[in-house]
Amino acid sequence: MKKQSFIIGALIISVGGIVSKVLGAFYRIPLANFLGGQGMGIYQMVYPLYCLLLTVSATGIPSGLARLVAQAETSGKSSLAVLRRALILFSVIGLAGSALMYLLAPFMSAAQGERLALSSYRMLAPSVFFVSVISCFRGYFQGKSNFLPTALSEIFEQIVKIALGLWFAVRFASDPVKGVSYTLLAVTVSEVATALGMAVFFFFSDRKKNKPLFSEERGSLSVLSLLSVTLPVTLAAGILPLSAILDSIIIVNFLPAGEVSATSLYGLFSGGALTLINLPVSVCYGLAAASVPLISSLFTSGKVAEGEKKSVFALKCTFFIAIPAAIFLFLFSGEVSALLFPSVGGREGEILAGLVKILSVTAVLHAATQTFSACLTGKGKAKIAAASMACAVAVKLAAEFFLVRIPSVGIFGAAIAAICCYFVAFAVDLVYIIRDKNNFKRIAVQFFAFFAAALVAAGTAYLIPFDGAVLNLAVTCAVYLAVCFGCRLITLQELGLFRRKHNDNRSRVGMLPLRSFGRR
């Protein structure tokens, strides 16, 4: 199986994430039209518990397992044995998660003040098990620096979900509650299909002759060793879904009464604004996923300084993507909201645009925190990422509980609280991941350079009287890329997209000349 470089691997994961998220975003448009505000509110209420159980049973697996597989590959041990143990362990945990979601459905729907969500919880419950299986295969392939299976499986998963979900939405358009339940059943069916697809892909592409997956091999990883690596990653990833559950309870129960219902406002916040903000974050996910096996291999080999340099480079690439996205969403929040959610108009449309404008800051903070968490996982310090996120979420919930109760602030308090959350997490992770003071200076210079370039680009589009988000986005991207590459803020050689010959007759990939920006 051919390994992919850091940038190529990140690009593959990012393209898969972009296509998957874009499909998901456009899926929300007709879905919102068919289900309405109340239906989307119920849809979003069910997802926090689902995400929390996925985190416990699956979310920590890809990055944690990727680290173990990369270490096994580096030290010459059996990476197949790692996958075998992971499948056994997390299949059991996934089954427990599915059962727990089914049993907790009555209590969660009652706590959220929306008993109509009961059937939706139960339709979605079986998918927890299948996502656990999928995550094991994804972590195995990512640890071997093969990111194509993850990208393809994400796209396939979305296609099945969208096709079946829209069919159910149309079929039950006259009954939004039933429509929500069956669109969530489509999610379960998509996970079943994806799990089978990943198993088939593994069997034909990576199954070694005379070494069946479940045969005994020397050097098999113990369950405790596997948990010691994946559990901290799981805890770090699980804090956000847990906070989302508390978000749904706080927002729905403590928002002051107004012209828009609390359930609809929560749908606008979680299903609308956060969906838009998470688009650039999902693009940056490829950088995070590619960082784990690379940094883990470097630290396993004792190359600590090089590992930290790769962490700085991963953050630089994150800034390159996230900063212009954040500024564009801030300046064109109304246009983007209208483009992707045309059915949300009037007062709800104004609220959605306002939420996107405020939350735009978190596109940078969330993406950077995601990259840092992956780097800490690669270094074997996932506990720090978990602790920093726990502190950040505690700040967020306290701020949210105080702010949303103020009539003049309302749902916008949840957006302000989210900024506080990711700022705290980013600051703590930055201190622990970057130990070299010179690297702190590089990061600061890179941030302000990309910020200035993005401000010039988005400002140019803002001053040109174009109507609509698409043309404004095209102008912003064109100007931004011209400024970044023209001023050598980042180069094609640095990204490893071209090989550069030097006078010493050695071929270097991804190295900047001394005069390039941000390098000594």
ZAGUNU-610170 format. One record per residue (C-alpha): x, y, z. Coordinates in steps of 0.5 Angstrom, whole numbers, padded with zeros to 4 digits, always signed. Layout:
# residues N
XYZ;...
***
This chain:
# residues 520
+0000+0000+0000;+0003+0007-0002;+0004+0012+0003;+0002+0019+0002;+0006+0025+0004;+0004+0030+0009;+0001+0035+0004;-0002+0030+0000;-0005+0026+0005;-0008+0032+0008;-0010+0034+0001;-0014+0028+0000;-0017+0028+0007;-0019+0035+0006;-0022+0034-0001;-0026+0028+0002;-0028+0033+0008;-0030+0039+0003;-0034+0034-0001;-0037+0031+0004;-0039+0037+0008;-0041+0041+0002;-0046+0035+0000;-0048+0035+0007;-0049+0043+0007;-0053+0043+0001;-0057+0037+0004;-0060+0041+0009;-0063+0046+0005;-0068+0042+0002;-0069+0038+0008;-0070+0045+0012;-0075+0046+0007;-0079+0040+0008;-0078+0039+0015;-0079+0046+0017;-0076+0050+0023;-0079+0045+0029;-0077+0039+0025;-0070+0042+0024;-0070+0043+0031;-0072+0036+0033;-0066+0034+0028;-0061+0038+0032;-0063+0036+0039;-0062+0028+0037;-0055+0029+0034;-0051+0032+0041;-0053+0025+0045;-0051+0021+0038;-0044+0025+0037;-0043+0024+0045;-0044+0016+0044;-0040+0016+0038;-0034+0020+0041;-0034+0014+0047;-0035+0009+0042;-0031+0011+0035;-0029+0019+0035;-0022+0017+0039;-0021+0011+0035;-0018+0014+0028;-0013+0019+0031;-0011+0014+0037;-0011+0008+0032;-0007+0012+0027;-0001+0013+0032;-0001+0006+0034;-0001+0004+0027;+0005+0009+0025;+0009+0007+0032;+0008-0001+0030;+0010+0001+0022;+0016+0005+0025;+0019+0000+0030;+0017-0006+0025;+0012-0009+0029;+0005-0012+0027;+0000-0006+0025;-0005-0012+0023;-0005-0014+0030;-0007-0007+0032;-0013-0007+0028;-0015-0014+0030;-0015-0012+0037;-0019-0005+0036;-0024-0008+0032;-0026-0013+0038;-0026-0008+0043;-0029-0002+0040;-0035-0007+0036;-0037-0009+0044;-0036-0001+0046;-0040+0001+0040;-0046-0004+0041;-0046-0002+0048;-0047+0005+0045;-0053+0003+0041;-0056+0000+0047;-0055+0006+0051;-0058+0011+0046;-0064+0007+0045;-0065+0006+0052;-0064+0014+0054;-0069+0016+0048;-0075+0017+0053;-0070+0021+0058;-0067+0025+0053;-0073+0027+0050;-0076+0029+0056;-0070+0033+0059;-0070+0037+0052;-0077+0039+0053;-0079+0035+0046;-0082+0028+0047;-0083+0028+0039;-0076+0027+0039;-0077+0020+0042;-0077+0016+0035;-0072+0020+0032;-0067+0018+0038;-0069+0010+0037;-0068+0011+0029;-0061+0013+0030;-0059+0009+0035;-0056+0003+0031;-0051+0007+0027;-0047+0008+0033;-0044+0001+0033;-0043+0001+0025;-0039+0008+0026;-0034+0004+0031;-0033-0001+0026;-0032+0004+0020;-0027+0008+0025;-0022+0002+0026;-0021+0002+0019;-0020+0009+0018;-0015+0009+0024;-0011+0003+0021;-0011+0006+0014;-0009+0013+0016;-0003+0010+0021;+0000+0007+0015;-0001+0014+0011;-0006+0012+0006;-0012+0017+0007;-0016+0015+0001;-0020+0010+0004;-0022+0015+0009;-0024+0021+0004;-0028+0016-0001;-0032+0013+0005;-0034+0020+0008;-0036+0022+0001;-0040+0015+0000;-0043+0015+0007;-0046+0022+0005;-0049+0020-0002;-0052+0014+0001;-0055+0019+0007;-0057+0024+0002;-0061+0020-0003;-0065+0016+0002;-0066+0022+0007;-0069+0026+0001;-0073+0020-0001;-0076+0020+0006;-0077+0027+0007;-0081+0028+0001;-0085+0021+0003;-0087+0024+0009;-0087+0032+0008;-0094+0032+0011;-0091+0029+0017;-0085+0033+0020;-0084+0029+0026;-0084+0022+0022;-0080+0025+0017;-0075+0027+0022;-0075+0020+0024;-0074+0017+0018;-0069+0022+0015;-0065+0019+0021;-0066+0012+0019;-0062+0014+0013;-0056+0016+0017;-0056+0009+0020;-0057+0005+0013;-0051+0010+0011;-0047+0007+0016;-0048+0000+0015;-0047+0001+0008;-0040+0005+0009;-0038-0001+0014;-0039-0006+0009;-0035-0002+0004;-0029-0001+0008;-0029-0008+0010;-0029-0010+0003;-0024-0005+0001;-0019-0008+0007;-0020-0015+0004;-0018-0014-0003;-0013-0008-0002;-0009-0009+0005;-0010-0017+0007;-0004-0020+0007;-0003-0027+0004;-0003-0033+0010;-0004-0027+0015;-0012-0027+0016;-0014-0021+0020;-0016-0025+0026;-0010-0030+0027;-0006-0030+0033;+0001-0026+0031;+0007-0024+0036;+0007-0017+0039;-0001-0017+0039;-0003-0010+0043;-0007-0011+0049;-0013-0008+0051;-0011-0004+0056;-0005-0001+0052;-0010+0000+0046;-0015+0004+0051;-0009+0008+0054;-0008+0011+0048;-0015+0012+0045;-0018+0014+0051;-0015+0020+0052;-0017+0022+0045;-0024+0020+0046;-0024+0024+0052;-0022+0030+0049;-0026+0029+0043;-0032+0027+0047;-0033+0034+0051;-0035+0038+0045;-0041+0033+0044;-0043+0033+0051;-0043+0041+0051;-0048+0041+0045;-0052+0036+0049;-0052+0042+0055;-0053+0047+0050;-0059+0044+0047;-0062+0044+0055;-0060+0051+0056;-0062+0054+0050;-0069+0051+0049;-0070+0052+0057;-0067+0058+0059;-0068+0063+0053;-0073+0068+0054;-0080+0068+0050;-0080+0071+0044;-0083+0072+0037;-0079+0066+0035;-0079+0059+0039;-0073+0057+0043;-0073+0050+0039;-0073+0054+0032;-0067+0059+0035;-0063+0053+0037;-0064+0050+0030;-0062+0056+0027;-0056+0056+0032;-0054+0049+0031;-0056+0047+0025;-0055+0053+0021;-0050+0058+0023;-0045+0052+0026;-0046+0048+0020;-0043+0054+0016;-0038+0055+0021;-0036+0048+0021;-0034+0048+0013;-0027+0051+0013;-0026+0047+0020;-0028+0041+0016;-0023+0043+0011;-0017+0044+0016;-0019+0037+0019;-0014+0034+0013;-0008+0037+0016;-0010+0035+0023;-0011+0027+0021;-0005+0028+0017;-0001+0031+0023;-0002+0025+0027;+0002+0019+0024;+0007+0024+0022;+0009+0027+0028;+0008+0020+0032;+0013+0017+0027;+0018+0023+0029;+0017+0023+0036;+0018+0015+0036;+0025+0016+0032;+0027+0021+0037;+0027+0027+0032;+0023+0032+0037;+0025+0038+0034;+0023+0036+0027;+0017+0034+0030;+0015+0041+0033;+0017+0044+0026;+0012+0040+0023;+0007+0042+0028;+0008+0049+0027;+0008+0048+0019;+0001+0044+0020;-0001+0051+0024;+0001+0055+0019;-0003+0051+0013;-0009+0052+0018;-0008+0059+0018;-0008+0059+0011;-0014+0056+0010;-0018+0058+0016;-0017+0066+0017;-0019+0068+0010;-0026+0064+0011;-0027+0067+0018;-0026+0074+0015;-0031+0072+0009;-0036+0069+0013;-0036+0076+0017;-0037+0081+0012;-0041+0076+0008;-0045+0073+0013;-0052+0075+0010;-0050+0073+0003;-0048+0066+0005;-0054+0065+0009;-0058+0067+0004;-0055+0062-0001;-0055+0056+0003;-0061+0057+0007;-0066+0060+0002;-0072+0058+0006;-0070+0061+0012;-0072+0069+0011;-0075+0074+0015;-0073+0075+0022;-0070+0068+0023;-0066+0070+0017;-0063+0076+0020;-0062+0072+0027;-0058+0067+0022;-0054+0072+0019;-0052+0075+0026;-0050+0068+0029;-0046+0067+0023;-0042+0074+0023;-0041+0073+0031;-0039+0065+0030;-0034+0067+0024;-0028+0068+0029;-0029+0061+0032;-0027+0058+0025;-0020+0060+0026;-0020+0058+0033;-0024+0052+0032;-0019+0050+0026;-0013+0051+0030;-0015+0048+0036;-0017+0041+0032;-0010+0042+0029;-0006+0042+0036;-0010+0037+0039;-0008+0032+0033;-0001+0034+0034;-0001+0033+0042;-0004+0026+0040;+0002+0025+0036;+0006+0027+0041;+0003+0022+0046;+0000+0028+0050;-0007+0027+0048;-0009+0028+0056;-0007+0035+0055;-0012+0036+0049;-0017+0033+0054;-0016+0038+0060;-0015+0044+0056;-0022+0043+0052;-0025+0041+0059;-0023+0048+0062;-0026+0051+0055;-0032+0048+0055;-0033+0050+0063;-0032+0057+0061;-0037+0056+0055;-0043+0053+0059;-0042+0058+0065;-0042+0064+0060;-0048+0061+0056;-0052+0060+0062;-0051+0067+0064;-0052+0071+0057;-0058+0067+0054;-0062+0069+0060;-0061+0076+0058;-0067+0078+0053;-0063+0083+0049;-0057+0078+0048;-0061+0072+0047;-0059+0066+0042;-0053+0071+0041;-0050+0069+0048;-0049+0062+0045;-0045+0065+0040;-0041+0069+0044;-0040+0063+0049;-0037+0059+0043;-0032+0064+0042;-0030+0064+0049;-0029+0056+0049;-0025+0056+0043;-0020+0062+0045;-0019+0058+0052;-0017+0052+0048;-0013+0055+0043;-0009+0059+0048;-0008+0053+0053;-0006+0048+0047;-0001+0053+0044;+0003+0054+0050;+0004+0046+0051;+0005+0044+0044;+0010+0050+0042;+0016+0050+0047;+0021+0054+0043;+0020+0061+0043;+0022+0063+0036;+0017+0058+0034;+0012+0063+0038;+0015+0069+0034;+0014+0065+0027;+0007+0063+0029;+0005+0070+0031;+0008+0073+0024;+0004+0068+0020;-0002+0069+0023;-0002+0077+0022;+0001+0076+0015;-0005+0071+0013;-0010+0076+0017;-0007+0082+0013;-0008+0078+0006;-0015+0076+0008;-0017+0083+0010;-0014+0086+0003;-0018+0080-0001;-0025+0080+0002;-0024+0088+0003;-0023+0088-0005;-0029+0084-0006;-0033+0088-0001;-0032+0094-0004;-0034+0091-0011;-0041+0092-0012;-0043+0084-0014;-0049+0081-0012;-0049+0074-0009;-0044+0070-0005;-0041+0066-0011;-0038+0072-0014;-0035+0075-0008;-0032+0069-0006;-0029+0068-0013;-0026+0075-0012;-0024+0074-0005;-0020+0067-0007;-0017+0070-0013;-0014+0076-0009;-0012+0072-0003;-0008+0067-0007;-0005+0072-0011;-0003+0076-0005;+0000+0070-0001;+0004+0067-0007;+0006+0074-0010;+0009+0076-0003;+0011+0069-0001;+0007+0068+0005;+0007+0061+0003;+0010+0057-0003;+0009+0051-0008;+0016+0048-0006;+0014+0049+0001;+0007+0045+0000;+0011+0040-0003;+0008+0040-0010;+0014+0041-0014;+0021+0039-0013;+0026+0044-0013;+0034+0043-0015;+0039+0047-0010;+0046+0048-0012;+0049+0042-0007;+0045+0038-0012;+0041+0035-0007;+0033+0035-0009;+0029+0038-0003;+0022+0037-0002;+0018+0042+0001;+0024+0047+0003;+0023+0054+0003;+0029+0059+0000;+0032+0063+0006;+0029+0069+0004;+0022+0066+0004;+0017+0069+0009;+0017+0066+0016;+0023+0062+0015;+0030+0063+0018;
***
